[in-house]
Amino acid sequence: MLPVPTSNKQNKIVQSKWLYLAIVILLSATTIAAWYYRQYKKQPALQQFRDKQQGYTTYTGTPGERKQFSLADGTVVILNGNSRLMVPDDFASKHSVLLDGEAYFDAPAALTVKTNILVMTTQPSAAFKIRCFEQQQGATGYLVRGKVQVTKSYHSTTDNQPEILGDGNMILANKEIDLMEKETYVPLEMQEWLAEKITFEKEPFMNVMHKLEDWYGTEIYVDGNGGELPPITASFDHATLSEVMDKIKKQADFKYKIKPEQVEIKF
Protein backbone atom coordinates (compact mmCIF):
# COMPACT_ATOMS: atom_id res chain seq x y z
CA MET A 1 0.00 0.00 0.00
CA LEU A 2 1.33 3.39 -0.93
CA PRO A 3 1.65 5.99 1.84
CA VAL A 4 -0.98 8.65 1.89
CA PRO A 5 0.61 12.00 1.01
CA THR A 6 0.42 14.69 3.71
CA SER A 7 -0.77 18.10 2.65
CA ASN A 8 1.09 21.33 3.40
CA LYS A 9 -1.88 22.39 5.46
CA GLN A 10 -1.53 19.34 7.72
CA ASN A 11 2.23 19.97 8.08
CA LYS A 12 1.55 23.55 9.10
CA ILE A 13 -1.00 22.37 11.67
CA VAL A 14 1.53 19.95 13.19
CA GLN A 15 4.27 22.60 13.20
CA SER A 16 1.91 25.10 14.79
CA LYS A 17 1.05 22.61 17.54
CA TRP A 18 4.74 22.00 18.28
CA LEU A 19 5.45 25.73 18.27
CA TYR A 20 2.54 26.34 20.61
CA LEU A 21 3.78 23.56 22.91
CA ALA A 22 7.31 25.00 22.93
CA ILE A 23 5.99 28.45 23.84
CA VAL A 24 3.85 27.01 26.65
CA ILE A 25 6.85 25.12 28.06
CA LEU A 26 9.06 28.23 27.83
CA LEU A 27 6.49 30.43 29.54
CA SER A 28 5.95 27.81 32.22
CA ALA A 29 9.68 27.55 32.87
CA THR A 30 9.96 31.33 33.06
CA THR A 31 7.03 31.53 35.46
CA ILE A 32 8.49 28.81 37.67
CA ALA A 33 11.90 30.50 37.68
CA ALA A 34 10.31 33.82 38.58
CA TRP A 35 8.35 32.13 41.37
CA TYR A 36 11.48 30.56 42.83
CA TYR A 37 13.27 33.92 42.59
CA ARG A 38 10.46 35.64 44.50
CA GLN A 39 10.50 32.88 47.10
CA TYR A 40 14.27 33.30 47.52
CA LYS A 41 13.89 37.06 47.98
CA LYS A 42 11.37 36.38 50.74
CA GLN A 43 13.90 34.22 52.59
CA PRO A 44 16.20 35.88 55.13
CA ALA A 45 19.75 36.32 53.87
CA LEU A 46 22.29 33.71 55.05
CA GLN A 47 19.56 31.75 56.76
CA GLN A 48 21.85 28.74 57.32
CA PHE A 49 24.20 30.86 59.46
CA ARG A 50 21.53 32.49 61.61
CA ASP A 51 21.03 31.61 65.25
CA LYS A 52 17.33 30.76 65.61
CA GLN A 53 17.42 31.99 69.19
CA GLN A 54 18.55 35.46 68.11
CA GLY A 55 16.79 38.44 66.61
CA TYR A 56 18.62 40.44 63.93
CA THR A 57 18.76 44.08 62.93
CA THR A 58 19.23 44.30 59.15
CA TYR A 59 20.90 47.22 57.40
CA THR A 60 20.16 47.35 53.67
CA GLY A 61 22.20 49.23 51.07
CA THR A 62 20.43 51.40 48.50
CA PRO A 63 21.19 50.43 44.87
CA GLY A 64 23.83 52.75 43.43
CA GLU A 65 24.71 54.34 46.77
CA ARG A 66 26.77 53.72 49.89
CA LYS A 67 25.51 53.91 53.45
CA GLN A 68 27.77 54.72 56.41
CA PHE A 69 26.87 54.02 60.03
CA SER A 70 28.41 52.80 63.29
CA LEU A 71 27.72 49.66 65.30
CA ALA A 72 27.26 49.63 69.07
CA ASP A 73 30.97 48.94 69.71
CA GLY A 74 32.10 51.91 67.59
CA THR A 75 32.84 49.91 64.42
CA VAL A 76 32.42 52.14 61.37
CA VAL A 77 30.64 50.42 58.48
CA ILE A 78 30.37 51.51 54.84
CA LEU A 79 27.69 49.34 53.25
CA ASN A 80 27.63 49.24 49.45
CA GLY A 81 24.50 49.08 47.30
CA ASN A 82 22.52 45.82 47.04
CA SER A 83 24.11 44.63 50.29
CA ARG A 84 22.69 43.51 53.63
CA LEU A 85 24.34 43.47 57.04
CA MET A 86 22.66 41.44 59.79
CA VAL A 87 23.55 42.36 63.37
CA PRO A 88 22.35 39.89 66.05
CA ASP A 89 20.87 40.99 69.37
CA ASP A 90 23.87 39.55 71.23
CA PHE A 91 26.38 41.62 69.23
CA ALA A 92 27.59 43.42 72.37
CA SER A 93 28.94 40.14 73.74
CA LYS A 94 29.73 38.12 70.60
CA HIS A 95 30.96 40.91 68.23
CA SER A 96 29.89 38.89 65.19
CA VAL A 97 27.80 39.94 62.16
CA LEU A 98 26.52 38.41 58.91
CA LEU A 99 27.10 40.02 55.51
CA ASP A 100 25.49 39.41 52.14
CA GLY A 101 27.18 41.80 49.71
CA GLU A 102 30.02 44.28 50.13
CA ALA A 103 31.06 46.37 53.11
CA TYR A 104 34.04 48.09 54.68
CA PHE A 105 34.65 47.73 58.42
CA ASP A 106 36.90 49.83 60.67
CA ALA A 107 36.77 47.91 63.94
CA PRO A 108 38.40 49.30 67.11
CA ALA A 109 38.16 45.90 68.81
CA ALA A 110 37.40 42.26 68.06
CA LEU A 111 34.99 41.71 65.17
CA THR A 112 33.95 38.69 63.10
CA VAL A 113 32.22 39.07 59.74
CA LYS A 114 30.68 35.90 58.36
CA THR A 115 29.57 35.39 54.74
CA ASN A 116 28.51 32.29 52.82
CA ILE A 117 32.13 31.73 51.67
CA LEU A 118 34.51 33.56 54.01
CA VAL A 119 34.83 34.44 57.68
CA MET A 120 37.09 37.39 58.56
CA THR A 121 38.13 37.97 62.19
CA THR A 122 40.16 40.95 63.40
CA GLN A 123 43.28 40.39 65.55
CA PRO A 124 42.37 42.31 67.63
CA SER A 125 41.43 45.47 65.71
CA ALA A 126 41.59 46.12 61.97
CA ALA A 127 40.10 47.84 58.95
CA PHE A 128 39.13 45.75 55.93
CA LYS A 129 36.68 45.39 53.06
CA ILE A 130 34.93 42.18 52.11
CA ARG A 131 32.75 41.37 49.11
CA CYS A 132 30.68 38.19 49.04
CA PHE A 133 27.16 37.96 47.63
CA GLU A 134 25.18 34.90 48.65
CA GLN A 135 24.14 34.11 45.08
CA GLN A 136 27.69 34.28 43.72
CA GLN A 137 30.51 31.73 43.90
CA GLY A 138 33.37 34.22 44.35
CA ALA A 139 34.52 36.40 47.24
CA THR A 140 37.30 38.92 47.94
CA GLY A 141 38.69 40.55 51.06
CA TYR A 142 41.13 43.48 51.37
CA LEU A 143 43.07 44.42 54.48
CA VAL A 144 43.52 48.17 55.06
CA ARG A 145 44.92 48.25 58.60
CA GLY A 146 45.93 45.76 61.29
CA LYS A 147 45.60 41.99 60.85
CA VAL A 148 42.72 39.64 60.14
CA GLN A 149 42.35 35.89 60.09
CA VAL A 150 40.42 34.47 57.12
CA THR A 151 38.78 31.05 57.03
CA LYS A 152 36.22 29.33 54.84
CA SER A 153 32.69 29.43 56.21
CA TYR A 154 31.98 25.97 54.81
CA HIS A 155 33.72 22.63 55.28
CA SER A 156 36.36 22.02 52.65
CA THR A 157 37.51 18.55 51.71
CA THR A 158 40.87 19.86 50.51
CA ASP A 159 42.01 22.75 52.71
CA ASN A 160 40.60 24.25 55.91
CA GLN A 161 43.72 26.10 57.00
CA PRO A 162 43.27 29.80 57.88
CA GLU A 163 45.16 32.68 56.26
CA ILE A 164 46.48 35.72 58.10
CA LEU A 165 46.31 38.98 56.15
CA GLY A 166 48.84 41.74 56.85
CA ASP A 167 49.67 45.05 55.17
CA GLY A 168 48.93 45.03 51.45
CA ASN A 169 47.31 41.59 51.53
CA MET A 170 44.02 40.47 50.04
CA ILE A 171 42.17 37.18 49.79
CA LEU A 172 40.61 35.60 46.70
CA ALA A 173 38.10 32.78 47.07
CA ASN A 174 35.89 30.68 44.84
CA LYS A 175 33.54 28.17 46.44
CA GLU A 176 32.78 26.33 43.20
CA ILE A 177 36.38 25.17 42.85
CA ASP A 178 37.10 25.29 46.61
CA LEU A 179 39.85 27.90 46.27
CA MET A 180 41.15 30.43 48.81
CA GLU A 181 44.45 32.24 48.14
CA LYS A 182 46.30 35.16 49.71
CA GLU A 183 47.51 37.80 47.26
CA THR A 184 48.76 41.41 47.27
CA TYR A 185 46.95 44.46 45.91
CA VAL A 186 47.60 48.13 45.12
CA PRO A 187 46.61 50.21 48.21
CA LEU A 188 45.91 53.29 46.05
CA GLU A 189 42.80 51.62 44.63
CA MET A 190 41.42 51.10 48.13
CA GLN A 191 42.25 54.67 49.11
CA GLU A 192 40.28 55.95 46.12
CA TRP A 193 37.34 53.70 47.00
CA LEU A 194 37.27 54.95 50.58
CA ALA A 195 37.63 58.59 49.48
CA GLU A 196 34.79 58.01 46.98
CA LYS A 197 36.78 59.73 44.26
CA ILE A 198 36.89 58.15 40.84
CA THR A 199 38.44 59.51 37.62
CA PHE A 200 38.26 58.33 34.03
CA GLU A 201 40.73 59.69 31.48
CA LYS A 202 39.89 58.66 27.91
CA GLU A 203 38.66 55.34 29.24
CA PRO A 204 36.78 52.91 26.93
CA PHE A 205 33.06 52.91 27.69
CA MET A 206 32.89 49.22 28.65
CA ASN A 207 35.90 49.58 30.95
CA VAL A 208 34.06 52.39 32.70
CA MET A 209 30.99 50.19 33.16
CA HIS A 210 33.08 47.35 34.62
CA LYS A 211 34.72 49.78 37.05
CA LEU A 212 31.33 51.13 38.12
CA GLU A 213 30.09 47.59 38.73
CA ASP A 214 32.91 47.05 41.23
CA TRP A 215 32.61 50.56 42.64
CA TYR A 216 28.90 50.35 43.47
CA GLY A 217 28.51 46.59 43.92
CA THR A 218 25.96 46.12 41.18
CA GLU A 219 25.58 44.45 37.78
CA ILE A 220 25.38 46.69 34.70
CA TYR A 221 23.69 45.25 31.61
CA VAL A 222 24.47 47.05 28.35
CA ASP A 223 21.98 46.56 25.51
CA GLY A 224 23.91 47.69 22.44
CA ASN A 225 27.49 47.96 21.22
CA GLY A 226 29.29 50.02 23.83
CA GLY A 227 32.64 49.24 22.21
CA GLU A 228 31.94 51.70 19.39
CA LEU A 229 31.45 54.69 21.70
CA PRO A 230 34.08 57.39 22.20
CA PRO A 231 36.25 57.11 25.33
CA ILE A 232 34.97 58.64 28.57
CA THR A 233 36.68 61.45 30.49
CA ALA A 234 35.09 62.43 33.80
CA SER A 235 35.75 62.83 37.52
CA PHE A 236 33.43 62.19 40.45
CA ASP A 237 33.56 62.99 44.16
CA HIS A 238 31.09 61.28 46.54
CA ALA A 239 28.66 60.77 43.66
CA THR A 240 25.78 58.32 43.54
CA LEU A 241 25.51 55.97 40.60
CA SER A 242 22.62 57.97 39.15
CA GLU A 243 24.72 61.14 39.27
CA VAL A 244 27.56 59.32 37.52
CA MET A 245 25.25 57.97 34.83
CA ASP A 246 23.67 61.38 34.23
CA LYS A 247 27.09 62.88 33.55
CA ILE A 248 28.40 60.03 31.40
CA LYS A 249 25.33 59.89 29.19
CA LYS A 250 26.11 63.42 28.02
CA GLN A 251 29.20 61.95 26.34
CA ALA A 252 27.56 58.68 25.24
CA ASP A 253 23.92 59.00 24.30
CA PHE A 254 22.01 56.27 26.15
CA LYS A 255 19.11 55.66 28.51
CA TYR A 256 19.47 53.86 31.82
CA LYS A 257 17.36 52.44 34.61
CA ILE A 258 18.63 51.51 38.07
CA LYS A 259 16.79 48.44 39.33
CA PRO A 260 17.22 46.61 42.65
CA GLU A 261 19.24 43.80 41.06
CA GLN A 262 20.99 45.51 38.14
CA VAL A 263 21.40 48.63 36.02
CA GLU A 264 20.08 48.50 32.46
CA ILE A 265 21.62 50.66 29.72
CA LYS A 266 20.09 50.97 26.25
CA PHE A 267 21.35 52.78 23.17
C-alpha positions in Angstrom: 0.0 0.0 0.0 1.3 3.4 -0.9 1.7 6.0 1.8 -1.0 8.7 1.9 0.6 12.0 1.0 0.4 14.7 3.7 -0.8 18.1 2.7 1.1 21.3 3.4 -1.9 22.4 5.5 -1.5 19.3 7.7 2.2 20.0 8.1 1.6 23.5 9.1 -1.0 22.4 11.7 1.5 19.9 13.2 4.3 22.6 13.2 1.9 25.1 14.8 1.1 22.6 17.5 4.7 22.0 18.3 5.5 25.7 18.3 2.5 26.3 20.6 3.8 23.6 22.9 7.3 25.0 22.9 6.0 28.4 23.8 3.9 27.0 26.7 6.9 25.1 28.1 9.1 28.2 27.8 6.5 30.4 29.5 5.9 27.8 32.2 9.7 27.5 32.9 10.0 31.3 33.1 7.0 31.5 35.5 8.5 28.8 37.7 11.9 30.5 37.7 10.3 33.8 38.6 8.3 32.1 41.4 11.5 30.6 42.8 13.3 33.9 42.6 10.5 35.6 44.5 10.5 32.9 47.1 14.3 33.3 47.5 13.9 37.1 48.0 11.4 36.4 50.7 13.9 34.2 52.6 16.2 35.9 55.1 19.8 36.3 53.9 22.3 33.7 55.1 19.6 31.7 56.8 21.9 28.7 57.3 24.2 30.9 59.5 21.5 32.5 61.6 21.0 31.6 65.2 17.3 30.8 65.6 17.4 32.0 69.2 18.6 35.5 68.1 16.8 38.4 66.6 18.6 40.4 63.9 18.8 44.1 62.9 19.2 44.3 59.2 20.9 47.2 57.4 20.2 47.4 53.7 22.2 49.2 51.1 20.4 51.4 48.5 21.2 50.4 44.9 23.8 52.8 43.4 24.7 54.3 46.8 26.8 53.7 49.9 25.5 53.9 53.4 27.8 54.7 56.4 26.9 54.0 60.0 28.4 52.8 63.3 27.7 49.7 65.3 27.3 49.6 69.1 31.0 48.9 69.7 32.1 51.9 67.6 32.8 49.9 64.4 32.4 52.1 61.4 30.6 50.4 58.5 30.4 51.5 54.8 27.7 49.3 53.2 27.6 49.2 49.5 24.5 49.1 47.3 22.5 45.8 47.0 24.1 44.6 50.3 22.7 43.5 53.6 24.3 43.5 57.0 22.7 41.4 59.8 23.6 42.4 63.4 22.3 39.9 66.0 20.9 41.0 69.4 23.9 39.5 71.2 26.4 41.6 69.2 27.6 43.4 72.4 28.9 40.1 73.7 29.7 38.1 70.6 31.0 40.9 68.2 29.9 38.9 65.2 27.8 39.9 62.2 26.5 38.4 58.9 27.1 40.0 55.5 25.5 39.4 52.1 27.2 41.8 49.7 30.0 44.3 50.1 31.1 46.4 53.1 34.0 48.1 54.7 34.7 47.7 58.4 36.9 49.8 60.7 36.8 47.9 63.9 38.4 49.3 67.1 38.2 45.9 68.8 37.4 42.3 68.1 35.0 41.7 65.2 34.0 38.7 63.1 32.2 39.1 59.7 30.7 35.9 58.4 29.6 35.4 54.7 28.5 32.3 52.8 32.1 31.7 51.7 34.5 33.6 54.0 34.8 34.4 57.7 37.1 37.4 58.6 38.1 38.0 62.2 40.2 40.9 63.4 43.3 40.4 65.5 42.4 42.3 67.6 41.4 45.5 65.7 41.6 46.1 62.0 40.1 47.8 59.0 39.1 45.8 55.9 36.7 45.4 53.1 34.9 42.2 52.1 32.7 41.4 49.1 30.7 38.2 49.0 27.2 38.0 47.6 25.2 34.9 48.7 24.1 34.1 45.1 27.7 34.3 43.7 30.5 31.7 43.9 33.4 34.2 44.4 34.5 36.4 47.2 37.3 38.9 47.9 38.7 40.6 51.1 41.1 43.5 51.4 43.1 44.4 54.5 43.5 48.2 55.1 44.9 48.3 58.6 45.9 45.8 61.3 45.6 42.0 60.9 42.7 39.6 60.1 42.3 35.9 60.1 40.4 34.5 57.1 38.8 31.0 57.0 36.2 29.3 54.8 32.7 29.4 56.2 32.0 26.0 54.8 33.7 22.6 55.3 36.4 22.0 52.7 37.5 18.5 51.7 40.9 19.9 50.5 42.0 22.7 52.7 40.6 24.2 55.9 43.7 26.1 57.0 43.3 29.8 57.9 45.2 32.7 56.3 46.5 35.7 58.1 46.3 39.0 56.2 48.8 41.7 56.8 49.7 45.1 55.2 48.9 45.0 51.4 47.3 41.6 51.5 44.0 40.5 50.0 42.2 37.2 49.8 40.6 35.6 46.7 38.1 32.8 47.1 35.9 30.7 44.8 33.5 28.2 46.4 32.8 26.3 43.2 36.4 25.2 42.9 37.1 25.3 46.6 39.8 27.9 46.3 41.1 30.4 48.8 44.4 32.2 48.1 46.3 35.2 49.7 47.5 37.8 47.3 48.8 41.4 47.3 46.9 44.5 45.9 47.6 48.1 45.1 46.6 50.2 48.2 45.9 53.3 46.0 42.8 51.6 44.6 41.4 51.1 48.1 42.3 54.7 49.1 40.3 56.0 46.1 37.3 53.7 47.0 37.3 54.9 50.6 37.6 58.6 49.5 34.8 58.0 47.0 36.8 59.7 44.3 36.9 58.2 40.8 38.4 59.5 37.6 38.3 58.3 34.0 40.7 59.7 31.5 39.9 58.7 27.9 38.7 55.3 29.2 36.8 52.9 26.9 33.1 52.9 27.7 32.9 49.2 28.6 35.9 49.6 31.0 34.1 52.4 32.7 31.0 50.2 33.2 33.1 47.4 34.6 34.7 49.8 37.0 31.3 51.1 38.1 30.1 47.6 38.7 32.9 47.0 41.2 32.6 50.6 42.6 28.9 50.4 43.5 28.5 46.6 43.9 26.0 46.1 41.2 25.6 44.5 37.8 25.4 46.7 34.7 23.7 45.2 31.6 24.5 47.0 28.3 22.0 46.6 25.5 23.9 47.7 22.4 27.5 48.0 21.2 29.3 50.0 23.8 32.6 49.2 22.2 31.9 51.7 19.4 31.5 54.7 21.7 34.1 57.4 22.2 36.3 57.1 25.3 35.0 58.6 28.6 36.7 61.4 30.5 35.1 62.4 33.8 35.7 62.8 37.5 33.4 62.2 40.5 33.6 63.0 44.2 31.1 61.3 46.5 28.7 60.8 43.7 25.8 58.3 43.5 25.5 56.0 40.6 22.6 58.0 39.1 24.7 61.1 39.3 27.6 59.3 37.5 25.3 58.0 34.8 23.7 61.4 34.2 27.1 62.9 33.5 28.4 60.0 31.4 25.3 59.9 29.2 26.1 63.4 28.0 29.2 61.9 26.3 27.6 58.7 25.2 23.9 59.0 24.3 22.0 56.3 26.2 19.1 55.7 28.5 19.5 53.9 31.8 17.4 52.4 34.6 18.6 51.5 38.1 16.8 48.4 39.3 17.2 46.6 42.7 19.2 43.8 41.1 21.0 45.5 38.1 21.4 48.6 36.0 20.1 48.5 32.5 21.6 50.7 29.7 20.1 51.0 26.3 21.3 52.8 23.2 
